[in-house]
Amino acid sequence: MNRIVFVSALLSATALGMPSVSAWDFFPPNPQPPVSNCDTLCDPLRDDIIQDLEGFQKALNSIVDIDDANDIVQEAVNAGNLVNLDLDGFTLGTVEQSADVFQFSANLIDGGKGSTFSNLSQAATNVVNSVTGTTAWNIHQTVTNRQMAFNTILGGAGGYDADLTDGSLEDAMTQTAVNASNLVDLGTLKNEINQTSENSQTAINTAVFQSDTAYSYHYPFITTVDADIWDLGQSATNVTNNITVGAIDLANGCACDYEIDQTADAGQFAKNYLSALGDVNNIVQKATNVANSVGVPSDD
């Protein structure tokens, strides 16, 4: 009897000294899902960027109603949605770039029938959606609309010549037209890149030199002077969905699909045109279209 009383008192004292416990406390709580390494928007150590561009960009240069033209430089540039954080202190988390923009760049030099041109440089450039960085986790790029780059030289019977004493014609192109969209240049990719292009690109270089009429007091009294062309280079380039990456490190990645996904539904037109009735010497023409390209950095 005394043992029963002692046990009852012990249980009562123990109960009074314990906090109240409900039946639910015997079941562990549901574990919270871990934060994904690829969900960078809540990570203070990774920089997230979103860019959205809509509208129209136009860059124009023109020199008209002239006789001779020497040592002329024209540069027309349109650029939108650019990220350049190629520094060790920056780790790009998620970069979202969306562009629905019409970019138009053009250069014009227009002379008379007897004009003489030398040492001209025209560059028409359009760029949209570009990311340059050391390390990035997620990059998503989408572009629609159009890019158009034009360079035009209208010369006369005096023709054209360039001073190439400092290098070859490859280093001193007379006309350069470039359209570029959805560009990525990374040291290391940690998860995924997605690029979608529905962008029309047109790059055209035109150089036309017309003949002239010369008069004399001797027979034949009227002669035709045709233009001779020396050292003229033309380069027309269109690029969309282009990736350069030094390494792909997926140790902590979580992409369940392709690490690199590129889709292009775009028209590309590159053209170089030179017209002259005289002699042409040392001419370079390059017309290039590139879509959906993945490569490693060059050794240069």
Buried (B, 14 or more C-beta within 10 A) or exposed (E): EEEEEEEEEEEEEEEEEEEEEEEEEEEEEEEEEEEEBBBBEEBEEBBBBEBEBEEEBEBEBEBEEBEBBEEBEBBBBBBBBBBEBBEEEBBBBBBBBBBBBBBBBBBBBBBBBBBBBBBBBBBBBBBBBBBBBBBBBBBBBBBBBBBBBBBBBBBBBBBBBBEBEEEEBEEBBBBBBBBBBBBBBBBBBBBBBBBBBBBBBBBBBBBBBBBBEEEEEEEEEEEEBBBBBBBBBBBBBBBBBBBBBEEBEEEEBBBEEEBBBBBBEBEBBBBBBBEBEBEBEBBBBBBEBBBBEBEEEEEE
